[in-house]
């Protein structure tokens, strides 16, 4: 939601799966795999393909995705302005993405200092979203009680994870990967509020 990375990553994933005989569009990849940890993505893809993925699939997809980021990654409009405006508030990143991907994205956007020491990958916990583990882990690490935490999420599984953790959740419909009806999906997942951009998020925080 800070880095506009989901559309780029799923474009690569869709291309790689299609090349293996599992025709997949970017939108289909987003619908099936967004918000999942990589081992879960691999398992689901193998189930759909009906056979194991090549041994180098993970590494080659990862390298191609990072290369795509280096060329084309942009921030979700308004994200850095929001961070500067609310710099007094404690914050962290708790994501299903790998630590390497998170670190690269922040570096490319010049936002490493905004989250120094407060970037948490779901690789650190046993269960990924929609389980609450990564959010509870992150809350413990930054010393915040779950009930005092505000989660900003753009995937239904992330919304469910935040609610399962006992946190207030804003469903954010921003970024190149958002499609018609996404707000409805986030509402169904349990989002307490819906924001269509970072200005909406700022307004919700001000109102609270």
Secondary structure, DSSP 4 states (H G I P E B T S, - for coil): --B--HHHHHHHHHHHHHHTT----HHHHHHHHTT--HHHHHHHHHHHHTSPPPTTHHHHHHHHHHHHHHHH--BPTTHHHHHHHTTTS---EEESS-HHHHHHHHHHHT-GGGGTT-EEEGGGSSS-TTSSHHHHHHHHHHT--GGG-EEEESSHHHHHHHHHTT-EEEEE--STT--TTHHHHHHHHT-SEEESSHHHHHHHHHH-
